[in-house]
Amino acid sequence: MTMDARDSTGTAGQMPVVVRLRDHGKASRLRAALRLSALSLLLIATLFAGGFGWFVNKVSHLTTPANPTKADAIIVLTGGQSRLDAAMELLASGKGERLLISGVHPSASRRQLQAATGGDKRLFSCCVDIDRAALDTIGNAEESAKWVENHAYGTVILVTNNYHMPRSLLEMGRLLHRAKLEPYPVVNSNLDNGGWLTKPRALRVLFTEYNKYLLALARGILPVKPTPDGFAVAETAVGG
């Protein structure tokens, strides 16, 4: 009986030790997982912040070419009056044979658009095409690719705002394999020398566009389906 009691007591005394060792192992693994998660989040945050700095620096140093090289055609993405004005000036100065205005609201007529640009009526009538199908930058790229392929253009001047240019080139470049894009950034606000830091609206626009640019990069991981044949969505100018 003495031996049984001693054995029983010894066994009972060892059990908590085993439990404590198991709890300690789980706690260690949990702390290691938390440290790894914290380091991963810190790394992601650092890369995100560094990428944003690179993006802002790139956009801030984009300037409007004083005398761009002549191209076969011009494409302007709607989103501001200054973009349309710049595109019409390029067309009027002979920097391209035709102009595509991509992303025009379906309710806007040719006459209203011509009046808004203030361009020459004959020039607008003969050499301007309107795309009303595109709803976003991806749509701009798809409709523009159809238009460029239909006319067999080799070089195209792309007109949009400076902050919008990186994403536009990215989306366009995926579809315009045979055409060379010449960026023509329109600068409405000087963002150089850190000026964007003191402008909440500029900071908000840059941050939003940077996130959209990251999403566009992520889309590049997936294969891009070829655009369907046909150019019915692009309205051809009279006589064009």
Steps between C-alpha positions, in 0.01 A plus 500: 500500500788733577648442157164561333452826684850612412458407137165672487638811661798509264282462195259766616787737562638462149182575306494881554858518377400344166204737469717803574754392237228464238350840588842657481557351154168634371571844645843505335354409162231766542756767585712395202196521270411843634857623452502365144164664427620831644820487294301414187262790555793733562669381180179546299446847649860595421472379141165676462637828634817470293298426189277799566808720532633366170163553332464858622858581400444358152172685450636826644782510246282441196489809281303593191723473189558838341525357148394134488603282210237461230304175523243324289215575738400646835291349780363705787333348804212710630511628855570870473467796265876555491551154350259572215651841435850353484392223265324740264806724493716202407259407222483858370879524494528185290649274766259225398271416212196415712384533859302253709318640801447197722247475781249764389170494691226340286277805535761739357444577133772578246382861481519540879845344509625719218365811672665395826840462336467821303684337213460563129170352381643366175794342681270347759268369229767339286755374747345428841351167604298449815490195726202483734541137609792536741401547863844486662870478416472132410219584261706786358779255422267247339318750280820682409665172398212427265523848349879481454481154345219604269707788362832311514675781685861446603556793737244661730519802729316426825353803677391485864590658834845438644371304800291280269777435248679199665181294526383605154829394343485172690148413382560625145833321468336163567280533193690724258773253414570640152472869576743722685354731763635851544385641837375857508429571869284798581614674818227696678679539832871516570579210732877532491710579808251328730219745424245219515566459873335834574203440269246257653310463173816422305608250765161330486508478121854362498424244770187381319677479166792311658260236634340468158845467347581214739175327404593542134838338570325214678275449199812449292564174680194354331496445123328778308231381262520645148241763420216392271516590134306791364490872557131575518534661843720778367314771318685597183503863399323612186721432202745298711 
